[in-house]
Amino acid sequence: CVSATAKMKLLMFRSLWGAVKQFDGPHKVETAIKAFAALGYDGIEVPYKIVLEVGRQRFKEMLTSNNMKVGFQIFTDGPVVPGVAGVCSGPYAGHPVPGESPEEHFDVFREQVRGAMEFDPAFVNSHSGKDYFSVDEADTFFQQAIELQKTEAEGLLLMHETHRKRYLHSPWVARDFVPRYPDLKLCADLSHFINIAETDTQDPALNDVIKALAPQVYHIHARVGYDHGPQVNDPRAPEWKAYLEGHEHWWDTIWEAQAARGQELTTLCPEHGPPNYQQTVPYTRQPLADITEINHFIALRQQKRFGKKFGLRNTSECHT
């Protein structure tokens, strides 16, 4: 149990994935930010590349006028990298074209970190490396990333996400790799771990890994996965109750580790995604549930749970 005197506060962020047109949603960026601010969210989480499409000054104005913080996602390859044409258009000057080597992944990573720092973000969360990297290649990337964190990016909360396709895709890879780097900070998206391990939330080996990694987790992506996929179709449904409560147990483990190390702020972002992440009815492609409603359900439920553990004055203030 965490001491009743713990003073850690929860800030609730909302992903623009599935909310704005650039990321499979219906709204303009400004409209989505206003809507989430009106619901009491503390900030948004969004790929850094969108700043380059919207414009730096305009993006700052959107945040300031709505009193919203920002957490950035960055990617070391793929269509959301600023140096390639793709999502949010591009390529953008000053950003390298991604390649396959760990050095090229780091170059892409570094330029996005540099750009993000201008916005004084609450955090930067990276999809880092590739799942096929050898340990030596992973060492090359993460050693440089940690050195950047300690030097040029000192003071920035710079994290690496546990995500499929990336080096930290698997609980077993993370179990063996992360403890070698005590300064490595993580964003925990545990829906990927349960999917990769093809197991349930009661698996003792998986629970041991999550408990061991928790002291290095700084941000939570709150999506409920299961043994055969990274996203249940509707975590409100009774058939998924065990998976929802199992993930919540893991999130509790992370919060307790954060409070124990004296962390003053923690952040959480509900991140159930749109189709094709969300399952749909065949032929009609009608989503089986509304992810806007699901993500707000997750936010309200977790802030209530956090308030019970750490005090109502310390939880976020999202509302219906």
N, C-alpha and C positions, 0 to 999 in steps of 0.2 A: 504494500500500500504506500501511497505517496503522503507525505506529511500534510496536515491540514494548513500548515503555514506556507505551503508552496505558493509562489506568486507568478508562475508562468501564465502568460496570456495567449489566447488563441486569436489569430487573424484568419478570416475566411476569404479565400480568393475564388474567383470564378473563371474557368477557362472560356476563351472565345471559340474554341473548337465546337462546331455544331451550332454556334450562335450567329456568326458573321458569314457573309457570302464567300469570303476567301477560303473558309474552312468548313464548307458543306452546310452552312446555315442560311437563314433567310434575311438577316439584318445587315445594315451598314454598321461600321465599327462604332461610330459615335452613338447610334441608337442603342446598341448593345451595352456600351459602357454606362449610359444614362440609366438604362433599365436595371442593371445590376447594382448600381449605386442606390437607386430608389428602393431596392430590396434589402439594403443594409450591408452589402458585401464591402470588405475592406479594400479589395483590389481585384485586378484581373491578372490572369496568366496567359501569355500569348507568345508565339514565336517572334523573335527579334526582327525577322525579315519584314514583318508587316509595317514596322516603323519606316523602312526605306520606301515602301509603296505609298503610305499615307503622307509621309514627310515628317521630319524630326520635330519641327516647331509645332505643327498641327497636332501631332500626337501628344506632345507635352501639354498643349492647351486642353485637349480632351480630358487628360488625367486631372489637371489642376482644377478645371471648371466643375468637375464632379467629385473632387476630393478623394480620388482613388489612387492607390498605390499600384505598382506594376511589378510582376515577376516575369522574367523572360525565359523562354525555352530557346535553346540553340541546338544545332545539329552539326555533326561532323561530316555528313554526306547526305545525299538525297535531294528531293525537289524543294525543300524548304531552306536550303543553303543559299545565302545571298549571291554567291558567285555563279549560280546557274539560272537559266530560264526555267520557270515552273510556277509553283504556288507563289502568289504575290509578285508575279512577273520576275524581272531581272534579266540578265545578270547585272549586278551593281558594282560600280567602280570601287577598287580598293579591296575587294573580297576575292580570294583565290578560288580557282576551280578545284573541286574536291578530287582526290585520287585515292588509291588503295593503300598506300603505305601509312604507317603510324605518324610519320613526320608530316605528311600531307593532311592527315586528319587533324593534327595539332595546329597547323597553319590556319585551317578553316575555323577551328575552335577559337584561336587567339584573336582573330580579327573581329569575331562576333562579341567576344568578351570586351574588347576595347570599345566597340561601338555602344554596347549596353551600359557601360559605366557612366556615360554622359547623363543617363536618366536616374541615377541614384536608385537602382532597383532594390526591392526588398530581397530579391534573390535572383540568381541565374542558374537555370537547371539544364544540364547538357545531356543529350543523347550521344554518348561517347563511344567511338571506336566501332568495331564489328564483332559479331559473335564468332567469326572464324579466325580472329587474331590468335596467334600463339601467345604463350605467356611472355616471351621475350618482346613481342610486338606490343603487347599491353603495357609492359613495364616502360617501354620507350615512350608511349603516349602519356601514361598517367604520371610518370616522373616529371615530364615537362609541364603537364597541367598543374601539378601541385606546386612546382617551382613558380609558375606564373601566379598562382593563388597567393603565394607568400611574398611576392615582390610587386610586380606591376598592379596586380589586382588585390593587394592587401586591403582588408576592410570590407571586401565584397563577399557575400555569402554565395559561394560557387560550388554547385553540387553536380553529381553525376547520377542519372536515373537508372534504376533497375528495370530494364526494358528489353523486350524481345528484339532481336536483330543486333543489339548492341553488346559490348563485351560483357556487361553485367546482366546478361539475359537470364542466367540460370542461378538458382539458389546455391547449387553445388560449386559453380565457378566463383560466385561471390564469397562463399564460405571460405574457400582456399586463398582467394586473392586479396580481399579487402583488409583482413587483419595485418597484412604486410605493410599497409600504408595507414597508420593511425591518423594522419592528417587528411585523409580522403573523406569528403563529406558526401552523403547520399540523399537522393530523393527516393523514397520507397513507394513504388507502384507494385504492390504485392500480388495484384491480379495476374501479372506475368509469371511470377514464381509458381503459383498454384497451377497455372496452365502448363508451364514447362515441365514441372514435376509430375503432372497428370495424377493429382491426388486430391484429398480434401483437407479441410482446415484442421482436422484432428491428427494429421500425420505428425508423429513425434519428431522425426528427423527434420521436417520443414519448420516446425515450431522451434526447434533448437537453433536452426540457422537464423531465423528472424530475431530471436532473443539475443543471439550473439552479435548481430549486425546493428541492433537498435541503438547502441551508444553512438553510432556514427551517422544516424539519420537525422536530418534537419527539416524535412518537408515531406508531406504525405499527399500522394495522389489517391483520392478515395474512390476507387472503382472496385466493384465486387466481381471477381473472376470465379472460375470453377475449373474442374479437372479437364474439361474439354474445350475451354475457350477463355479469353481474357475479360469477358463481360457477360454476366447473366442478363437475360432479356428484361427483367424487372425485379430489382431487389426488394420491392414491397410485397411481392407475391409470396404466399406461405411456403411454396415448394423451395424457395431460396433462403428461407429463414436461417438455416444452419450455416450457410455460406456468408450471409450478411453478418451474423453474430460472430462467426469465426474471424472474419476480417476485422471486426471491431475489437476483438480480443488482441489481435496483432497491433492495431493502432493504439490501444491502451498500453501495450508493452513499449511502444515507441515513446509515447507521452511520458511514461514513468521514467524511462531512461533519460529523456531530455530534462525532466524536472530534477532528477538526481544529479545531473552534471551542472545544475544551476542555470539552465537556459531560461531567459526571460520572455522570449516570444517564440511561439511555434505557429506554423502555417499549414493550412490544409486546403486542398482544391478538389471538389467533387469532379470526376472526369469520365463519366459515362459518355460515350461518343455516338455520333450519328451513323446511319448506314454508310458503308458496309460494316462498321463496327457493331452497330445495333442490328439485331436480326429482323428480318422483314417477312411478310407474307409472300409466298411464291406468286409470281406473275404480276401482282399489283404493286409489289415493293412497299407496301404500307408498313411502317415501323410497328413492331409489336407493342411498344410503349413509347411515350413521349419523354425524350431524354432531358428536356428542359424541366419537366416536373420531377423526374427522377433525381437530377442533380440538386434541385432545391430541397427535395426530401432528404437527401444525404446530408446537405448542409445543416438543415434545421435539426435533424436527429443527432448529428455529431456535436453541434454546439450545446445542445441540451445535455448530452452525456459528459462533455468536457466541464460544463458548469457544475454538475454533480460531483466531479472528481476534484476540481480546482477552485470552485466558488463561482457564483453567478457573475460577480463583478469582473472576473477574468475571462469570460467567454466572449465570443463574437456576438453581433447584434443583428443577424439576419432575421427577417420577419416575412410573413405571408403577404 
